[in-house]
């Protein structure tokens, strides 16, 4: 298909099953002799159900070029080695792997670098790492590279061990995050005030619930007396990260602008997941046998490829293309003398779609009998 595959964007998602029990280990078709449907970290909030993990590689134009099916208890960072090995078999002259922060580990970065491999990866910013200590705090002037996107380059270390980072800043996203945080803190203050009214009453469960909350927990600290208060230090740390993301690469031929814009295109995979899960109905999955589960995912990805090919050929969205082609209908005409299967007359919009797709206009009569 003459696809440009110099950039390969990779991401994973999880698909749950409406069953109670995991698959037993030891299946002949399983990854490493393990069943596919396992409980693990769910990306759609269904950690209670067995699931599978699906990996997808797409090009800069959104074409899916390969997919993988992993057991449901597979961690994202452990999938990179197999992806690297499989892509190596393509014998590409130059391929840059683009992944998000969930793929980052020292072992993965070493593996991606072997054999001259190049990568662009988003870096975790909230861990106590080099990025948090040295990169985010480094002084420097941002340069505007696109609407609502500024970037500055930071180099840590010297010689062969130097590491290149691009700190990216989106003012519009920073404002959105600030407004969201103010809303959360206002809710949290109301929750803490309600706890104060329970003086002398047991409220351990409510305290634990707030501390464990993904929405409120990171802004809380507990005093020596056991009282919950808002951590102003945590609030300042979040303010420091507003609108920012950090990208790292081992490819010296890429500019800081290339890094920022290349990583932002990782949204291509997110678009692919949305299409697969909604329009193409990748989920829910009702199959039990592993070969049927793999076939279900493969056929869904193939359907996505056909959609992308049609969009590329017509220069329009699949929804508009589909609506135009739906005007062509097949009618069954019955009479005492037999049946005629006749195609309705295609409108100009439908004919233009067929021409763009290289499909011949269907015959007016398909069958008589």
C-alpha positions as CSV (number, residue, x, y, z in Angstrom):
1,X,0.0,0.0,0.0
2,X,3.1,2.2,-0.2
3,X,2.6,3.3,3.5
4,X,5.1,5.5,5.2
5,X,6.3,3.5,8.1
6,X,9.3,5.6,9.3
7,X,7.2,6.3,12.4
8,X,5.4,3.5,14.2
9,X,3.0,4.5,17.0
10,X,2.3,1.8,19.5
11,X,-0.2,1.5,22.4
12,X,-2.2,-1.1,24.2
13,X,-5.7,-1.4,25.5
14,X,-7.7,-4.0,27.5
15,X,-10.9,-5.8,26.5
16,X,-12.9,-7.5,29.3
17,X,-15.2,-10.5,29.2
18,X,-18.5,-11.0,31.0
19,X,-17.3,-14.2,32.8
20,X,-16.3,-14.9,36.4
21,X,-13.4,-17.3,36.0
22,X,-10.0,-16.8,34.4
23,X,-8.7,-19.2,31.7
24,X,-6.6,-22.0,33.2
25,X,-2.9,-22.1,32.3
26,X,-1.4,-24.7,29.9
27,X,-3.4,-24.1,26.7
28,X,-1.5,-25.1,23.6
29,X,-2.3,-21.8,21.8
30,X,-1.6,-19.6,24.8
31,X,1.2,-17.1,25.2
32,X,3.9,-19.1,27.1
33,X,1.4,-21.8,28.0
34,X,-0.9,-19.4,29.9
35,X,-4.5,-18.7,29.3
36,X,-5.6,-15.5,27.6
37,X,-8.5,-14.3,29.7
38,X,-6.8,-13.1,32.9
39,X,-7.4,-10.4,35.5
40,X,-5.0,-7.5,35.3
41,X,-4.8,-3.7,35.2
42,X,-8.0,-2.6,33.3
43,X,-8.0,0.5,31.1
44,X,-11.8,0.7,31.0
45,X,-12.6,0.4,34.7
46,X,-13.5,-3.3,34.7
47,X,-10.7,-4.7,37.0
48,X,-13.3,-7.2,38.3
49,X,-13.5,-9.1,35.1
50,X,-11.0,-11.3,33.1
51,X,-9.6,-9.5,30.1
52,X,-7.1,-9.6,27.3
53,X,-4.5,-7.0,26.4
54,X,-4.4,-5.9,22.7
55,X,-1.4,-4.0,21.3
56,X,-1.7,-2.0,18.1
57,X,0.9,-0.4,15.8
58,X,-0.2,2.3,13.4
59,X,1.5,4.7,10.9
60,X,1.5,8.5,11.0
61,X,-1.5,8.4,8.8
62,X,-3.5,6.1,11.1
63,X,-3.1,2.9,9.2
64,X,-2.9,-0.2,11.4
65,X,0.1,-2.3,10.4
66,X,0.3,-4.9,13.1
67,X,-1.6,-6.0,16.2
68,X,-0.8,-8.3,19.1
69,X,-3.0,-10.2,21.6
70,X,-1.5,-10.7,25.1
71,X,-2.9,-12.4,28.3
72,X,-4.9,-10.0,30.4
73,X,-2.4,-9.9,33.2
74,X,0.4,-8.6,30.9
75,X,2.0,-5.3,31.9
76,X,2.5,-2.7,29.1
77,X,6.2,-2.5,29.6
78,X,6.7,-6.2,29.0
79,X,5.1,-6.1,25.6
80,X,7.8,-3.9,24.0
81,X,10.3,-6.7,23.6
82,X,8.0,-8.8,21.4
83,X,6.9,-5.7,19.4
84,X,10.5,-4.8,18.8
85,X,11.4,-8.4,17.6
86,X,8.4,-8.6,15.3
87,X,9.0,-5.2,13.7
88,X,12.7,-6.1,13.2
89,X,11.5,-8.8,10.8
90,X,10.2,-6.1,8.4
91,X,13.8,-5.1,7.5
92,X,12.8,-1.4,7.4
93,X,15.6,1.0,6.5
94,X,14.5,3.4,9.3
95,X,11.8,3.0,11.8
96,X,11.2,5.2,14.9
97,X,9.1,3.6,17.7
98,X,6.8,6.0,19.4
99,X,5.2,5.0,22.7
100,X,3.7,6.6,25.8
101,X,5.0,6.7,29.4
102,X,3.5,3.3,30.2
103,X,6.1,1.7,28.0
104,X,9.1,3.3,29.7
105,X,11.7,1.2,31.6
106,X,15.4,1.0,31.4
107,X,15.2,-2.5,30.0
108,X,12.8,-1.4,27.3
109,X,14.9,1.6,26.2
110,X,18.0,-0.6,26.0
111,X,16.0,-3.2,24.0
112,X,14.7,-0.5,21.6
113,X,18.2,0.9,21.1
114,X,19.8,-2.5,20.1
115,X,20.8,-2.8,16.5
116,X,20.5,1.0,16.0
117,X,16.8,1.2,16.8
118,X,15.4,4.6,17.4
119,X,12.5,5.7,19.6
120,X,10.5,8.6,20.9
121,X,8.8,8.0,24.2
122,X,6.8,10.1,26.6
123,X,8.4,10.2,30.1
124,X,6.7,9.8,33.5
125,X,6.9,13.2,35.3
126,X,5.5,12.4,38.8
127,X,8.1,9.8,39.7
128,X,11.3,10.8,41.6
129,X,13.4,10.4,38.5
130,X,15.9,12.4,36.4
131,X,13.0,14.0,34.5
132,X,11.4,15.3,37.7
133,X,14.7,16.3,39.4
134,X,16.7,17.8,36.5
135,X,14.7,18.2,33.3
136,X,11.6,20.0,34.5
137,X,13.5,22.4,36.6
138,X,16.1,23.3,33.9
139,X,15.9,27.0,32.9
140,X,15.5,27.8,29.2
141,X,13.3,29.6,26.7
142,X,10.4,27.9,25.1
143,X,10.0,28.1,21.3
144,X,6.5,28.0,19.7
145,X,6.3,25.1,17.2
146,X,2.5,24.9,16.6
147,X,-0.7,26.5,17.8
148,X,-0.9,26.1,21.6
149,X,2.4,24.1,21.7
150,X,5.8,25.4,22.9
151,X,8.9,23.3,23.3
152,X,12.4,23.6,24.8
153,X,15.3,21.1,24.5
154,X,17.1,19.8,27.6
155,X,20.3,17.7,27.4
156,X,21.5,15.8,30.5
157,X,25.0,14.4,30.7
158,X,27.8,14.5,28.2
159,X,29.3,12.4,25.4
160,X,27.8,9.1,24.5
161,X,25.9,9.0,27.8
162,X,24.0,12.3,27.2
163,X,20.2,12.1,27.1
164,X,18.0,14.4,25.0
165,X,14.6,15.6,26.3
166,X,12.0,18.0,24.9
167,X,9.9,19.7,27.5
168,X,6.6,20.6,25.8
169,X,4.0,23.2,27.1
170,X,0.4,23.7,26.0
171,X,-1.1,26.9,27.5
172,X,-4.7,25.9,26.8
173,X,-4.2,22.5,28.4
174,X,-2.6,24.2,31.4
175,X,-5.6,26.4,31.9
176,X,-7.9,23.4,31.6
177,X,-6.0,21.4,34.3
178,X,-5.9,24.5,36.6
179,X,-9.7,24.9,36.4
180,X,-10.2,21.2,37.0
181,X,-7.9,21.2,40.0
182,X,-9.7,24.1,41.6
183,X,-13.0,22.3,41.2
184,X,-11.5,19.1,42.8
185,X,-10.0,21.1,45.7
186,X,-13.4,22.9,46.3
187,X,-15.1,19.5,46.5
188,X,-12.3,18.1,48.8
189,X,-12.7,21.1,51.2
190,X,-16.4,20.3,51.5
191,X,-15.6,16.6,52.2
192,X,-13.1,17.5,54.9
193,X,-15.5,19.9,56.5
194,X,-18.1,17.1,56.7
195,X,-15.5,14.9,58.4
196,X,-14.9,17.6,61.0
197,X,-18.6,17.5,61.9
198,X,-18.3,13.9,62.8
199,X,-16.2,14.7,65.9
200,X,-16.3,11.8,68.3
201,X,-17.9,9.5,65.8
202,X,-16.2,6.7,63.9
203,X,-15.3,7.8,60.4
204,X,-12.3,5.7,59.6
205,X,-14.0,4.3,56.5
206,X,-14.6,7.7,55.0
207,X,-11.0,8.7,55.8
208,X,-9.7,5.6,54.1
209,X,-12.0,6.2,51.1
210,X,-10.7,9.7,50.6
211,X,-7.1,8.7,50.9
212,X,-7.5,5.9,48.4
213,X,-9.5,8.0,45.9
214,X,-7.8,8.6,42.6
215,X,-9.5,12.0,42.4
216,X,-8.7,13.3,45.9
217,X,-6.0,11.1,47.4
218,X,-2.9,12.8,45.8
219,X,-3.9,16.2,47.4
220,X,-4.2,14.8,51.0
221,X,-1.9,14.3,53.9
222,X,-2.6,13.1,57.4
223,X,-1.4,15.0,60.4
224,X,0.2,13.3,63.5
225,X,-3.2,13.6,65.1
226,X,-4.8,11.5,62.3
227,X,-6.7,14.5,60.8
228,X,-6.8,14.8,57.0
229,X,-5.7,18.1,55.5
230,X,-5.0,19.4,52.0
231,X,-1.3,19.2,51.2
232,X,-0.2,22.5,49.8
233,X,3.1,21.0,48.7
234,X,1.2,18.4,46.5
235,X,-0.9,21.2,45.0
236,X,2.2,23.2,44.1
237,X,3.8,20.1,42.5
238,X,0.7,19.6,40.3
239,X,0.8,23.3,39.4
240,X,4.4,22.9,38.3
241,X,3.3,20.2,35.8
242,X,0.3,22.0,34.3
243,X,0.2,21.8,30.5
244,X,3.5,20.0,30.3
245,X,4.7,16.7,28.9
246,X,8.3,15.5,28.4
247,X,9.5,13.5,25.5
248,X,12.8,11.6,25.2
249,X,14.7,10.2,22.2
250,X,17.9,8.5,21.2
251,X,17.7,9.9,17.6
252,X,20.0,12.9,17.2
253,X,18.6,13.6,13.7
254,X,15.3,14.7,15.2
255,X,14.8,18.2,16.3
256,X,12.9,19.2,19.5
257,X,10.0,20.2,17.2
258,X,10.1,16.8,15.6
259,X,9.9,15.2,19.0
260,X,6.9,17.3,20.2
261,X,4.9,16.9,17.0
262,X,5.8,13.3,16.5
263,X,4.7,12.4,20.0
264,X,1.5,14.3,19.7
265,X,0.6,12.1,16.8
266,X,0.4,9.2,19.2
267,X,-3.3,10.3,19.3
268,X,-3.5,8.3,16.0
269,X,-3.6,5.2,18.1
270,X,-6.2,6.7,20.4
271,X,-8.3,7.4,17.4
272,X,-7.9,3.8,16.2
273,X,-9.0,2.5,19.6
274,X,-12.1,4.7,19.6
275,X,-13.0,3.5,16.1
276,X,-12.4,-0.2,17.0
277,X,-14.4,0.0,20.2
278,X,-17.4,2.0,19.0
279,X,-18.0,1.9,15.3
280,X,-16.4,-1.5,14.6
281,X,-17.6,-3.0,18.0
282,X,-14.4,-4.7,19.0
283,X,-16.0,-5.1,22.4
284,X,-17.8,-6.8,24.0
285,X,-16.1,-10.1,23.1
286,X,-18.3,-13.2,23.5
287,X,-15.9,-15.9,22.3
288,X,-14.3,-18.4,24.6
289,X,-11.8,-20.4,22.5
290,X,-8.5,-18.6,22.1
291,X,-8.3,-19.0,18.3
292,X,-11.7,-17.4,18.0
293,X,-10.7,-14.5,20.3
294,X,-7.6,-13.9,18.2
295,X,-9.7,-14.1,15.0
296,X,-12.2,-11.6,16.4
297,X,-9.4,-9.1,17.1
298,X,-7.7,-9.7,13.7
299,X,-11.0,-9.2,11.7
300,X,-11.7,-6.0,13.7
301,X,-8.2,-4.6,12.9
302,X,-8.6,-5.6,9.2
303,X,-11.9,-3.7,9.1
304,X,-10.1,-0.7,10.6
305,X,-7.5,-0.9,7.8
306,X,-10.3,-1.0,5.2
307,X,-11.9,2.1,6.7
308,X,-8.5,4.0,6.7
309,X,-7.8,2.9,3.1
310,X,-11.3,4.2,2.1
311,X,-10.7,7.5,3.9
312,X,-7.3,7.9,2.4
313,X,-8.6,7.3,-1.1
314,X,-11.7,9.6,-0.8
315,X,-10.1,12.3,1.4
316,X,-13.2,12.2,3.7
317,X,-14.4,10.4,6.9
318,X,-15.7,6.9,6.8
319,X,-19.0,8.1,8.1
320,X,-19.6,10.3,5.1
321,X,-18.3,7.7,2.7
322,X,-20.6,5.1,4.2
323,X,-23.6,7.3,4.1
324,X,-23.1,8.0,0.3
325,X,-22.6,4.3,-0.5
326,X,-25.7,3.3,1.5
327,X,-27.7,5.0,-1.2
328,X,-27.0,2.0,-3.5
329,X,-29.5,-0.7,-2.6
330,X,-30.4,-4.1,-3.9
331,X,-34.2,-4.7,-4.6
332,X,-35.9,-8.1,-4.9
333,X,-38.8,-8.0,-7.3
334,X,-41.1,-11.0,-7.2
335,X,-43.8,-12.0,-9.8
336,X,-45.7,-15.1,-10.8
337,X,-43.1,-15.4,-13.6
338,X,-40.0,-15.4,-11.3
339,X,-37.7,-13.0,-9.4
340,X,-35.4,-10.2,-10.4
341,X,-32.6,-8.9,-8.2
342,X,-32.0,-5.3,-9.3
343,X,-29.7,-2.6,-8.1
344,X,-31.1,0.9,-7.6
345,X,-29.7,3.8,-9.7
346,X,-26.7,5.3,-8.0
347,X,-26.6,9.0,-7.3
348,X,-23.7,11.2,-8.3
349,X,-22.2,11.2,-4.8
350,X,-22.2,7.4,-4.6
351,X,-20.7,7.2,-8.1
352,X,-17.9,9.5,-7.1
353,X,-17.1,7.4,-4.1
354,X,-16.9,4.3,-6.2
355,X,-14.6,6.0,-8.6
356,X,-12.3,7.2,-5.9
357,X,-12.2,3.7,-4.4
358,X,-11.5,2.1,-7.8
359,X,-14.7,0.0,-7.6
360,X,-16.8,-0.6,-10.7
361,X,-20.4,0.4,-10.8
362,X,-22.5,-2.6,-10.0
363,X,-24.6,-4.1,-12.8
364,X,-28.2,-3.0,-12.9
365,X,-29.6,-6.6,-12.8
366,X,-27.6,-9.1,-10.7
367,X,-29.9,-12.1,-11.1
368,X,-33.1,-13.3,-12.8
369,X,-34.9,-16.5,-12.1
